[in-house]
């Protein structure tokens, strides 16, 4: 009996000790209350954007975005002065009916261009996204215009003149108080460069003309960190910061890229369900059938695989159809799910399944596209200050564009020209008389005829136009509004692209001949 009592007392003491230890070490925080690294979501728009050809007005959502999160990049970064840090921002996730964080990225910025970040703008119907864009550093002013006419016949009239040609869609140019249509053209593809054609971006103040420019191929643009879902109690804490560590594996995105033109974003990951087409999220190859946007990355990759014939493009559609039909073939949606599924796979299959990976592992790979270097502690502090400066620049942009929103881009000096009794408007190069100077530091309309001394249809840089495209393009009679554009003088963004050295850069091509129209050429035309 005594022995039994002693055993019972020992068990009570043991239980008490265990209970005491448990109170000192609480259980881990539930996963629902922790940040969730995602293996799907929007691509940081400074990293890549589809070119919207039709409806540029941004996505409208019902909720106001939270305050920006302070990011702490890892100790590794790609080596080279061409890489700049672009901080993250909040993006709307239709599945969650809430916001997720689009993480920052190390970006090889287009040379001599600076990034004008996007922002959320309050509207009567909620909050509307205003897309960011790359602007030449030399431009000290941004001009705001009325909506350009709708583009039609944006696809080429026939196949490429040669396998090394890439199609560039038409564009509207603001010239002498009116819109003039520049026809589409063929250009010789460049292995190390992607041509981003001229287009427009909607803002509350008016439409901004984004000048065409050369950019780096998608997989050589830098390091893209995975998006993150933050529960509200987490990011609402004072002084909260988040250490970034998981990056997107570019090599595993060949069959996993999508576009959402209305939102001016690329997406990656599992968006194979047909419901996403209804949301406006399309597989990237769909641009060639819908023609409401242009995908410079897809066009470049298709050209790069031109030796594969139709197999590469057909394989894109086949893989999409396979994954749409069979959910088991779709990639995981979170990093936690990916790790769980990878742990059950043979080692030989894991590499092709990992959509994202830890930065340390990527930096240590001998096959990595970039060389990596360690960031010194003081440099990491500078990155934090730099991120705040970029966010501040975006806030300033929001203020100056909202202040002029009611003016509708030059309304005070607007003059309406009725279509009745007015001749059809043609390209400036087809008009006679004195030189017509373009307004607002924009590109003037390019020549539409073969230049003297050149073979018909062949321009500089190997660009080619068909006989049909050489004809002057006329704008159909309609109501045309002539006005001075609304201008704002702006500072240079903290995100500036520098000229790079070393073997990484093999010489940026000059601008396509069809995008150029010098003043001397304009004078020569005026004397004809």
HELIX and SHEET records of a PDB file:
HELIX    1   1 UNK A    2  UNK A   24  1                                  23    
HELIX    2   2 UNK A   31  UNK A   33  5                                   3    
HELIX    3   3 UNK A  218  UNK A  220  5                                   3    
HELIX    4   4 UNK A  232  UNK A  235  1                                   4    
HELIX    5   5 UNK A  250  UNK A  252  5                                   3    
HELIX    6   6 UNK A  261  UNK A  263  5                                   3    
HELIX    7   7 UNK A  275  UNK A  279  1                                   5    
HELIX    8   8 UNK A  284  UNK A  286  5                                   3    
HELIX    9   9 UNK A  287  UNK A  290  1                                   4    
HELIX   10  10 UNK A  296  UNK A  304  1                                   9    
HELIX   11  11 UNK A  306  UNK A  308  5                                   3    
HELIX   12  12 UNK A  311  UNK A  325  1                                  15    
HELIX   13  13 UNK A  327  UNK A  329  5                                   3    
HELIX   14  14 UNK A  335  UNK A  342  1                                   8    
HELIX   15  15 UNK A  347  UNK A  350  1                                   4    
HELIX   16  16 UNK A  359  UNK A  364  1                                   6    
HELIX   17  17 UNK A  377  UNK A  403  1                                  27    
HELIX   18  18 UNK A  405  UNK A  407  5                                   3    
HELIX   19  19 UNK A  411  UNK A  413  5                                   3    
HELIX   20  20 UNK A  428  UNK A  430  5                                   3    
HELIX   21  21 UNK A  460  UNK A  462  5                                   3    
HELIX   22  22 UNK A  467  UNK A  470  1                                   4    
HELIX   23  23 UNK A  513  UNK A  515  5                                   3    
HELIX   24  24 UNK A  519  UNK A  526  1                                   8    
SHEET    1   A 2 UNK A  36  UNK A  37  0                                        
SHEET    2   A 2 UNK A 228  UNK A 229 -1                                        
SHEET    1   B 4 UNK A  41  UNK A  42  0                                        
SHEET    2   B 4 UNK A 265  UNK A 268 -1                                        
SHEET    3   B 4 UNK A 257  UNK A 260 -1                                        
SHEET    4   B 4 UNK A 282  UNK A 283 -1                                        
SHEET    1   C 2 UNK A  51  UNK A  52  0                                        
SHEET    2   C 2 UNK A 293  UNK A 294 -1                                        
SHEET    1   D 3 UNK A  60  UNK A  61  0                                        
SHEET    2   D 3 UNK A 126  UNK A 130 -1                                        
SHEET    3   D 3 UNK A 119  UNK A 123 -1                                        
SHEET    1   E 2 UNK A  70  UNK A  72  0                                        
SHEET    2   E 2 UNK A 241  UNK A 243  1                                        
SHEET    1   F 2 UNK A  76  UNK A  78  0                                        
SHEET    2   F 2 UNK A 372  UNK A 374 -1                                        
SHEET    1   G 3 UNK A  83  UNK A  86  0                                        
SHEET    2   G 3 UNK A 105  UNK A 108 -1                                        
SHEET    3   G 3 UNK A 222  UNK A 224 -1                                        
SHEET    1   H 2 UNK A  89  UNK A  93  0                                        
SHEET    2   H 2 UNK A  98  UNK A 102 -1                                        
SHEET    1   I 2 UNK A 113  UNK A 116  0                                        
SHEET    2   I 2 UNK A 133  UNK A 136 -1                                        
SHEET    1   J 2 UNK A 141  UNK A 144  0                                        
SHEET    2   J 2 UNK A 486  UNK A 489 -1                                        
SHEET    1   K 2 UNK A 165  UNK A 168  0                                        
SHEET    2   K 2 UNK A 185  UNK A 188 -1                                        
SHEET    1   L 2 UNK A 171  UNK A 175  0                                        
SHEET    2   L 2 UNK A 178  UNK A 182 -1                                        
SHEET    1   M 2 UNK A 194  UNK A 196  0                                        
SHEET    2   M 2 UNK A 213  UNK A 215 -1                                        
SHEET    1   N 2 UNK A 199  UNK A 203  0                                        
SHEET    2   N 2 UNK A 206  UNK A 210 -1                                        
SHEET    1   O 2 UNK A 246  UNK A 248  0                                        
SHEET    2   O 2 UNK A 356  UNK A 358 -1                                        
SHEET    1   P 2 UNK A 415  UNK A 417  0                                        
SHEET    2   P 2 UNK A 480  UNK A 482 -1                                        
END                                                                             
